[in-house]
Amino acid sequence: MTIKKNSIGLNKKPKDTLVVVAMSGGVDSSTVAGMMKKEGYKVIGITLKLYDDSKETAHSKQCCAGQDIMDAKRVAQKLDIEHKIFYYQNKFKEGVINNFVESYLKGETPIPCVQCNKTVKFNDLFEESKKLNADALVTGHYVKSVTNNNMTDMYRAIDENRDQSYFLFSTTREQLNYLRFPLGGMLKSETRKIAKKLELNVAEKPDSQDICFVPNGDYVSVIQKLRPDAFKKGNIKNTQGKVVGVHDGIVNFTIGQRKGIKIAASNPLYVVDINPDLNEIIVGSKKELIKKEIILKDINLLSDKKIFDNEIFVKVRSTGRLLKSKLNLENGKAKLSLLEEEYGISPGQACVFYSKDKNGDKVLGGGWIAKN
């Protein structure tokens, strides 16, 4: 007798399917755990402690702090599921925080959430789930996944304001086939309604907004604490090479920045380049921010290379729009030709590839924007 596929695309009855749910203590992951439990799956919740929160971060809108761990524990007790806490502070510091700081020192604009997903969340959590003999790792990310013949493809969520596919481009094919994202077809308002019906204590909990280890979004204070030597005065030059001002450290600037340059000019000035070797900031007009070609490194592909024979769509920042582009892959690197204008493209950010099909905007992979 053929067993009908369950709701996560596996040929097993829910009661015979063990899933690990990554529980951050927020409403999304808590709701996913509740959905899995209600559908009859065997559920183990895992929460990661990633950093040692202090007084100033304990009540901020962040994830993976002490309060969140307690919230996850309460949800697990309410749902009557097994709950484990893994202490990954050292791994997180090495793989995410240190990378974040070094990236700014190189004149880049880092995305720690991608590094976190790439390292502790999807790499180590993937391995831990396998050790538990779980059939799938389930998360509360707003990403749509479609599974056919044990092959899972990732798409932008239907709620584009919540879509998190940009942050998951570095997921490997093996990980993606094992991952499930039940919220990708829902609006956030629907998630909260389910949480209320399940009577979860986090149903009205505000969304995390800050980077977890950056209190109140003040990334400069984090760098100052870890690398006080990074704040060296240097020249601000225009694109003709003329010195027009002095800065207090390149870590205070990002490509495309307009505020905080503190230079009087007849037309608005923007940061168009950062030269860490010479400790210089280059400023220019908005027009000088336009880029038509981007060099990418550390490419991760989730699709056949043949698809890149055609035009694709890309996002060059998490809040950016989809841009028509042509990609030329070569020896693990790529040259991207943008067919639409875009401003303020910064090294250190991700460039994520998409195509369109009947299921929506499909993630084809991506890479990191390098210095040209």
N, C-alpha and C positions, 0 to 999 in steps of 0.2 A: 504494500500500500504506500502510495506517495504521500508524504507529509507536506501539507500546505506551508508556504513560506510565512514566517512570522513578520511582525511589523518592522523588524530591522533587516529583513531580506535574507534570513537564514532558514534552511529547511529543517527546522526543529520547533517543537512546541515551546512556548515561553517558559513553562515550568521546568523544561529540560535545558534551558539556556541560561548560562551564567554571564552576567555583564558587570563590568567595573564602571562605575560612574565617577568621573572627576568632579569632586564637590568643593567649590571654592568658598561656600558659605553665602553666596548670593542667590537671588531669586531664580535665575536661569538654571544653574546646575541643580539646585534643590528641586525645582519643578521637574526636571528630567528624571531625577532619582524617583520622585513620586509617580511619574508616568510609567516608568519601567516596573515599579513595584505593583501598581494598580493593574497593569496588563498581565501580571503573573510571572514575570521574570525573577530569577534568583539574582539579587543585587548586592554588590559590595561597594560601599562608598569609600573613596580615598581622597584625603585632603593633604595638600602639601604645605608645610610651613617653609617659606622661602627666604624670609629675612626676619631679623629681630627688631620688632617694632618698638618705638620709643613713645614717650608721652605725647609728642607733637603729631605722631602718625596714628596713634591708637584710635582716634575718633574721626579721621579724615575719610574721604570717599575713595577708599582703595580696596584692593583684594588681597587675600592671603595674609592678613594681619591677625593678631590674637583674637579679636572680637569675631572675625569671620570663621575662625576655627571652631569657636564655641557655637556659633550659629549652625555650622555644618553638623556638629555633634548633636545638637538639639533636633535638627531635621531628621537625622538618622534614627534617633530614639523614637521620634514621632512615627516614622515609617516602619519601625521595627526591622531595620536592616543592619548588617554588619558594617562597622566603620573603622577605618584605619587612618592613622596620621603618620606621614613620612616627613622626616626632618632633613630638608635639603638646603639649609642655609649656606653651607660651604660651596656646594655645587652651583647654587644660584649666584653667589658672589663671583666665583671664578668664570662662569659661563655667560653671565648677563651683566652684572654691575660693572665688573672690570672692563668688559667689552664696551659698555656704554661710555665710560669715562675716556678710554683710549680713542674711541671713535671721534669724540669732540676734539681731542687734542690733535687729531689728524685733519681737522677742518671739515669733518663730516657731520651729518645730522642723523644720529642712530635711531633705530626702532627696537627698543628692548623687548617689546611684546613678541616680535617675530623670533628673536633669539631665545626667549623663554619657551615659546612653543616648540622651537627646534631642538632645544636641549632638554631641560628637566620635564616639561609637560608631556611632550609627545615621544621623546626618546626614552627617558627613564621610566615614565609612567607606562609606556608601551611594554617595556621589559618586565616591570612588576606585574602587569596584568597577565602577561604570558605565563609568568611563574605561578600565578593563581589558577591557571588553566581556564581563564575566562574566554568566552566565545567572541566578545567584542568589548572595545573601550568606547564608552558613550560620554559625550560632553555637551555642555549647554551653549556652545558656539552657535551663532546665527549664520549657518552655512547649510545649503541644501546638498544632500548627497543622494545619488541614485545608484543602486546596487543591482547589477545583472551578472549572472554566472560567476559569483564571488568576486567580481571586479567593481570597485566603487569609484565613481567620478564625483567631483566636487563642483558645485555651482554657487553663484551668488544667491544669498537669501532673498526671499520674496519681499522682505522688509529691507529695502536698500539703505535706509537710515541706520539699520542695525547690522548690516552685512559685515562679516569678519573674514571673508575669504582672502582678502589682501594679506592678512596677518598669518595665513596658513599655507602660503605658496611653497614653503620649504619642506612641507610634509612629504615623506617618501611614499612611493607606490605601495610598499609593504604595509606601512602605517595606515595609509588611506583605506586600503582594503579591510583593515581591522577596525577602523573608526566608524562611529555613527553619530549623526547630528540631528536629533529629532525636532529641533526648533526651527530649522531652516525654512519650513513651510508656514511659519506662524508670524503674526505680529506680536510685538512686545505686550500689548494690551491683552492678548489672548493668553500669553504665558502667565501674567499676573492673575487672570481669572481662574486659571487652573490651580495656581498656588493657593488662592483663597478657598476654592472648593476642597482642596486637600488639607485646609486649615494649617498651613505651614507658617511658622513664626516669622518668616522672611518675606511674606507676600507683599508687604508695603515697603520693603527695604530699598533705599535709594541705590541707583546704579553706581558702580565704581567708576570714577572719572579720572583720577590721577594715575600716573605710573606708580606701582605699589611702593617702590623705595624712594620716591621723590615727593616729599610732603608739599602739598599745595602747589604742585607744578614747578617748584623752584629747583630746577636741575643744576643751576650754577652753584647752589649751596652744597649739593652732593659732591660736585667736582672739587670744590674748595676744601671740603673735609678730607677727601681721599688724595687729592693732588694739589696742595696749596702752591706748589711751584709752577703751576700751569698759568698763573696770572701775570704775564709779562707784558709790559707796554710795548707797543709797536706802531708802525705807520699805517695810516689809512691813505690809500692812493686812488686816483681816478683811473679810468681805463687807458688814459694816455701816459700813465706812469708818474703823474705829478702828485706829490704829497699834499693832501688836503686836510689832514687831521691826525690825531693820535688815539689809539684804543688801549684799554686796560687788560686785554687778553682775548685771543681769538675765540675762546670758548663762550664768550658773551654774544657771539654772532652766528647766524645761520643764513644760508643762501636764500635770497628773496626777502630778507628782513628790511623793513623801512624805518620802524621806530627805533629810537635809541642810538642812532648813528651820531647825532649831535653835531652836524655840520650844516652851516647855513648855505643854501643854494637856491638859485632862481627856480629850479625844477626839482621835484622829488627825487631823492637818491635812494638806491637799493643796494644791498650787498649782492654783488654779481659773482664774486669769487673769494676764496679764502686760501692763502698760501702759508701752510704751517711751517715750511722750511725757512721762509724769510720772515715769519711772524707778521704777515701783512694781510690787511683786509682791502679788497678792491671794490669800489662802489661805482655805480653807473646808472643809467636810465632804465626804466622798465623795459624798454625795447631791447636793451642789451641782456636781459634775462632770458630771452627767447632762445630755445635750443631746438635744432632739427635732427641732430644725431646724438645718440647716447651709447657709451660703451658699458657693457654689463659683464660682471664676473660671477663666479660660483653659481652657475646655472643649475637649476633643478627642473627637470622635465617630467610632466605627468601625462604626456601624450606622445603619439608617434611624430617623429620629426617631419614627416611628409606634410603635416598640416601647416607647417611654416612656409610652404611653397606659396601659400596664399596670404592675403592680408589678414592681420589679426587685430585685436584690440588690446590696449594696455592701460594700466593705472600706474602712475609714477608717484603717487602719494595716497595715503589711506582715504582722504576726503576728496580725492580727485575724480574727474570724469573719465569715462572710457574713451581712449584716443585711437583712431585708426593708425596702424603702423605696419611696417614691413621689417621682419626680423631675419638677419643673416647669422646663422650659427657656424662657429668655427673653433675647433679644438677647446671646448669647454668655456669659451667666451662668446660674446655676441655683440654685433653692432645693430642697433635699432634705429631705423629711420622713421621719424614721426611725420605722418601725413597731415597732421593738424598742429597748430601752434600751441605751445604750452610754456608757461613762465616758471622760473624759480626751481628748476630741477636740481636736486642736491645729491652729491655723493653720500653714500651711507644709507640712503633710502632704498626701498625695494621697488622693482619694476615687475609687475605681475601680468602674465599673459592670459587672454581670454579669447574664446570664440563663441559664436551664438548657434544654438540648435533648438530643437523642439522643447527641451527641458529648461532653457534659459541661457544664462551666461556661464559657460563652462570654464573652469580654471585649467589652463594648460601647463602651468608651472611659472617660473619667474627667475629673477636674478637680482644681484645687488648693483646699484648704480656706482660706477667707478669714475675716477678722475679721467677726463678725456686726454 
